[in-house]
Amino acid sequence: MSIITATHISYFHTCRRKLWLFHHAIRMEHTSDVVYEGKLIGETTYGERAAKNRQVELSVPIAGGWTGSAKIDFYDARNKVVHETKKSDKMEQAHVAQVKFYLYVLRLSGVEGARGIIEYPKQRERTELSLAPGEEAEVEQWLAGIREIIESEQCPAVIRKPVCKQCSYYEFCYAEEV
């Protein structure tokens, strides 16, 4: 049995190679100043949020004997709102997918009507979203795609996109070129 987390979901929407490497315990995030800056923004921007909301960790069975695991840093249980803080909206598709995964896990845990808010404090922007009934199937397609990638014997190829230069795996993927 394997576990799929929100990080898997995010990486599925950014880079399949990064997803495969992460799942196979090749972790580079601890070496990245960009990752550190994002964590710092998340921890310091909304200081009062920790007092008002709580951290929630949920694990639910999903298809194929797998487990979906969500660690939500800020969940307002009274209003059923997942709060996610991000450095920039450059990877907004991955951020939206991550929050939809949280909402999916909440729904499987019996929490109906939850919604999410993604905040970009440096840009003073926010995105509000929910998980519409038909979108559950979309999340399940992501989960199937993730399982297919991480069960593969082959690591996916380098994607060679501008976003790679900011990635914590950059030196790993481009070692011969650096």
N, C-alpha and C positions, 0 to 999 in steps of 0.2 A: 504494500500500500504506500502511496506517495501523497504528499501534501502540495497543494497549489495555493499560493499566497497572492496578495495584491501586487507584490513585486513581480511575480511571474506574469500577471496580467499586464502590468506596465511595460515590461520588457517585450512581451508579445507584440505590443503596439509600437515599439520603438525599434527593436533589433532582435531578430530571431537568434542570431549568433550569441548575443549577450544573454538571452534567455537560456540557451543551452549551456553556456559556460557557468552561469549563476547556479542553475539546477545541479550541475555536476561539481559543485563546491569549488569552483574557480571564482573567487570573489576579489574584486579590485576596488570596490567602493571606499574602503578605508584609506586608500591612497589618494583620493580625489579632493582637491580644494573646493571644487564646484559642489560636490555632494555635501561636504562639511558646511559650506555657506547656506545651502538649502535647509539643512537640519537646524542651523542657527536661526534662520528666519522663522522657521516653524515653531521653534521653542521660545523665541523672545518677542515676536510681534504682538501676540494677543495674550499678555500676561494674566489677565483676569479670567481667561477661558478655562484654565486648569481648575480654578476654584468652582466654576459654574458647571462644568461638564466632567465626564469621566472617561477614562480609557476603557475600551471594551475589547475583549478577545473572545472570538467565537470560532468554533470548528463544527462543520456540518458534513455529513456524507454527501458526496456527489457521484455522478455516473462512473461506472467501472471500478467501484470499490475504492475510489480516491476520496480525499478529504479536502474541502475548501476551508482555508483558515484565514480569518480576517483579524488584524490588530488595528482597531480604529483608535487613533490618538485622542480625538475629541468627539464625543457623542453626547448630544443633548437628549437624554431619554424622555424627558417630559414633552418636548416638542418633536421627538423622533427625527432629529437632524444630525447628519454626519458632517462635521466640519473638516475640511482638508486645506492646508495652507501650502502654497507652492511658490517657488522663487520667481518663475516667469511662466507665461502661457505658451512658450515655445513648443512644448510637448503636450498641448492641451488635449489632444485625442487620447493619449495615454492616461492623463489625469482623469478625464471623464470616464474612461473604461475602469480605472481603479475604483472610483467612487461607485460606479454601477455594480461592480463586483461586491463592494461592501453592502450595497442595498440588496443585492441578490442573496448574500449570506444572511443578512438580517431577515429577509422574507422567509428563507428556508428555516430560520430559527423561530418563526412565528410572529415576527414583528411586521405588521402590515402598515402601509402608508408612510414609510420613512422617506425622507428626501435628503439630498446632499447639497452642500455649498462648497465650492472651490474658491478660495480667496488668493489673490495675487497682490499682496500688500505693496510691493515696490511699484506696481502699475496702477494701484488703487482700483482694481477691477475684481469682479466676482461673477461666478457662473452658478446658477441654481439649476438643479436637475432632479429628476425622479426616475424610477424604473417602471416604464409602462409595461402592461401585461405582455405584449408581444416581444419586448426586449429581453425577457428571460431566455428565449430561444437563442438570441444573439450571444448572450453571455455563455450559454452552453456550447455554442459553436466555438467560442474563444477557448473554452476549457478543452474541447476535443482537439483543437489545433495545437494547444500547448502540450497536451499529452503526446501527440504525434511527434512534435519536435524533440521533446526531452527524452522520449523513448528511442529515438534514432541513434544508431551507432556513430553516425557522422555529425560532426559539428557543422552548422551552416556556414556558408562562405561570408567573407567580409562584405558589407553593403556599400562601402565607399561613397558616403554622403557627407556633406558639410558638417552635419551634426556630430559626426564621429570625432572631430577634433576636440570637443568638449566632454567626451565620454571617458569614464574612469577606466575603461578597457582599451583605450586608444593605443597605448604602448604595447599591450599584449597583442592586439590584432595587427598592428603595423610595425612590429619589431624589426623586420628586415628593412623597412623603409625609413625608420627613424634614425 
